Amino acid sequence: MYMFESVFIEDILADRVDDYAAICHAGHGVNSYGINFHLVYRQLAIVMQCGWGGVYMDNDAAAVRLADRWRQIEALVESTAPGEDRLMVVFSDFRGISARGRVARPAVGGRNFQRAYAIDGDPFAGGD
């Protein structure tokens, strides 16, 4: 999960995975640590990576940002409605990735998704 490989996104887009949730704290060195989170739930899919736990990080501030992410994710889960398409959110503050969009199921192209649905702002905030 830490390497943020596009295979996770490709598998989700192609409907090759059942609903699941996974979380880990991983990294390397003294400062490249993060919380990695995947959620595939009904018509919602989230692949997220947030910095947390590095020696030189302000981990109190990172914990506040992460708590805000959990609230945003909870709101997305609560607002997920049945349908044929899926809301996909991909975010990594390590890798400068921020993408959000509704995609048909099944779809293809993890890297294409990131380019096609890239946004400048927060992919967890805002409407569809």
C-alpha positions in Angstrom: 0.0 0.0 0.0 2.9 2.4 0.8 4.3 2.3 -2.7 0.8 3.5 -4.0 1.0 1.3 -7.0 -1.6 1.8 -9.7 -2.5 -1.9 -9.6 -4.8 -1.2 -6.7 -6.7 1.5 -8.7 -6.8 -0.7 -11.8 -8.3 -3.6 -9.9 -10.9 -1.4 -8.3 -11.8 0.2 -11.7 -12.1 -3.1 -13.4 -14.3 -4.5 -10.6 -11.7 -7.3 -9.8 -12.2 -6.8 -6.1 -15.1 -7.2 -3.7 -15.9 -4.6 -1.1 -13.0 -4.3 1.3 -11.2 -1.9 3.7 -7.5 -2.0 4.5 -5.3 0.3 6.5 -1.6 0.4 7.4 1.1 2.6 8.8 4.2 2.2 6.7 7.2 4.0 5.3 11.0 4.1 5.2 13.8 6.3 6.4 13.2 8.7 9.3 10.4 10.9 7.7 8.7 9.1 4.9 5.8 7.5 6.9 2.2 7.6 6.3 -1.3 6.2 6.9 -2.4 4.2 3.9 -6.1 3.5 3.6 -8.2 1.7 1.0 -12.0 1.5 1.0 -14.1 -0.1 -1.6 -17.7 0.0 -0.5 -20.7 -0.2 -2.8 -20.4 2.8 -5.2 -17.5 4.4 -3.4 -13.8 3.7 -3.7 -11.0 5.5 -1.8 -7.3 5.0 -2.1 -5.6 7.4 0.2 -2.1 8.1 1.7 -1.5 10.8 4.3 1.8 11.6 5.9 2.0 10.7 9.6 4.6 9.4 11.9 7.9 10.7 10.5 10.6 12.0 12.9 10.5 15.5 11.3 6.8 15.7 10.8 4.5 17.8 13.0 2.6 14.7 14.0 0.1 16.6 16.1 -0.9 18.7 13.1 -0.9 15.5 10.9 -3.2 13.8 13.4 -5.6 16.8 13.1 -5.5 16.6 9.3 -6.1 12.8 9.4 -9.0 13.2 11.8 -10.6 15.6 9.3 -10.0 13.0 6.5 -11.9 10.4 8.5 -14.8 12.8 9.0 -14.8 13.5 5.2 -14.7 9.8 4.4 -17.5 9.1 6.9 -19.6 11.7 5.1 -18.9 10.1 1.7 -19.8 6.7 3.0 -23.1 8.0 4.4 -24.0 9.8 1.1 -23.2 6.8 -1.1 -26.3 6.0 -3.1 -27.0 2.9 -5.3 -26.2 3.3 -8.9 -24.3 2.0 -11.8 -21.2 4.3 -11.6 -18.7 4.6 -8.8 -17.2 7.6 -7.0 -13.5 7.1 -7.0 -11.2 9.3 -4.8 -7.4 8.9 -5.1 -5.1 11.0 -2.9 -1.5 10.9 -1.8 0.1 13.9 -0.2 3.4 12.0 -0.6 3.1 11.7 -4.3 1.2 14.9 -5.2 -1.9 12.9 -6.4 -5.4 14.3 -6.0 -8.2 12.9 -8.2 -11.9 12.5 -7.9 -14.5 11.4 -10.4 -17.5 9.2 -11.2 -16.6 6.3 -13.3 -18.6 3.6 -15.1 -18.3 0.1 -13.8 -16.2 -1.7 -14.9 -13.7 0.8 -16.2 -10.0 0.6 -17.0 -6.8 2.6 -16.6 -5.6 3.5 -13.1 -3.0 6.0 -14.3 -5.5 7.3 -16.9 -8.0 7.9 -14.0 -5.4 9.9 -12.1 -4.8 12.1 -15.1 -8.3 12.4 -16.3 -9.8 13.2 -12.9 -6.9 15.2 -11.4 -8.0 18.2 -9.3 -6.0 21.0 -7.6 -8.0 20.9 -4.4 -9.1 18.5 -1.8 -10.7 15.4 -3.4 -12.7 14.6 -0.3 -14.4 18.0 -0.2 -16.9 19.2 -2.8 -19.6 17.7 -4.8 -19.6 15.3 -7.8 
